[in-house]
Amino acid sequence: MTHQWDTDTCIYYLNGNPVIASKAVECGVPNICVAAITIAELFFGAYNSQRQEANIARVNELASQLTVLETITNPVAQAFGRNKAFLRQTGQLISDFDILIASFAQAHDLTLVTNNIEHFQRIPNLRLENWTVTS
């Protein structure tokens, strides 16, 4: 695997964004994964929507297509602790879920694919790409 999708990238994909779909094919679906936290956020969105049943099915389908990183290993936990301490010390905190998503990418040596570059670039040594824009 080479790339990990953030929640917003998954939402763009589920909503049929052609740029995300094209880049997914170019990258190769077996090279794309998500953290279990991302799946949890997607399920929250599905259960909080007007079309619960359809959206739950869409999240289940996506989770079956991509590798889901489920275990908070020691390297993931260490990256989380290091990242949160750094963000707190610099007064740039983001949500714990986002720090954990980034920590999964770092611990697994993955590039995080997100449309929220400004948000995640606060975390040092995190490789980022935005697939919502054409290059």
N, C-alpha and C positions, 0 to 999 in steps of 0.2 A: 504494500500500500504506500501511496505517496501523498495523498491528500485527504484531509478531514473536513467535512462540511459543517459549518456553523448552522444554527437554527434558521437564520434568515435565508441562507442559500437553499436549504431544504424547502422552505416555503415558496421561494421563487420557482424551484423545480416543480413542486407539486401544483403550482398555479400555471404551469406550462410555459415558463420563460424559455424562449428558443435559444438564447445565448447559453444559458446554463446547460440545457439539454445537449447542445452541440459540443460544448467543452467537456461534458461528461463522457460523450462518445469518444472524443479525441483523447482524453486522458485514459479511458478504459474503466468501466464500472468496477472491475475487481481492484482497481487502485484507489477507490474512494471508500471512506468509512465515516462513521459518525460516532460520537460519544453517547453513551446511554443517557446522559443528561439532556442531550439534544432531543432524543426520542421522548423523554419525559416532558420537555417543553412543548413539543409538537402535540402530545396527547392532551396537555392542558389546553392548548389552543382548540383542539378538536372538541373536547368536552365543554368548552366555554363558547362554542359556536352555535349558530342557528341550525346547522346541518350536521349534528353530532354523528349520526350513524355513517354517513358518507365520508366525513372527515376522519373518523376513527379507522375506517377501511383503508383510506389513502395512507395514513400513517403506518398501519400494519403492512401494507404493500411495500412502502419504501423501506421499512425495517427488514423486510424479507429479501430485498434486492441488494442492500449494502451490508458490509461488515459492521457490526455494532460493538464498539469497545466497551465492555461492561465492568471490568474489574479495576478498582482503584488500587493499583500496585504501589509498592514502595516508591518507585521513581515518579509516578504520577503524584503521590502525596507529597513527596519532597518538592517537586516543582510547584505544587499549589502553595505550600508553606513559604517557599522562597519568593514566589510571585506576589502573594498577598502581603508579605512583610515589605517588599520593595514598594508596592503601590501605596501602602499605608504610610510608609516613611516619606514618600514623595507627595503625599496628599492627592493621589490620583486614583483612589479606589473605584473599582467597578464591582458588579455583583459577584458573589461567590460562585454562582453557576458559570458565569463567563470566565472567571479565573480558572475554574476546574476544566472547562472545555479547552481553554488554551493550554493548560497543563497536560492534558491527554495528548495534544498535538506535539508538545515539546518532548514528552517522555517517549513517544513512539516515533520521533524524528519525522513528523509529518508537516506539511504546509497547510495552514488553516485557511479555508476558503470562506470568505465573509464579505458582505457589503458594508460592514461596520469597521472599516480599516482604522478610522480615527480612534475608535474605542479600544481596539485590540493592540494598536501600535504602542500603547503605554507599557506593554509587557516586553521586557528586553529579550532578545534572541528568539523571537517568535516569527517564523516565516509566514507571510500573509500573501494572499492573492484575492482579487475581486473578479469573479467571473460574470458579474452583471453588466460589465462594460466590454465593448468590443475593442480589440487592439489593432 
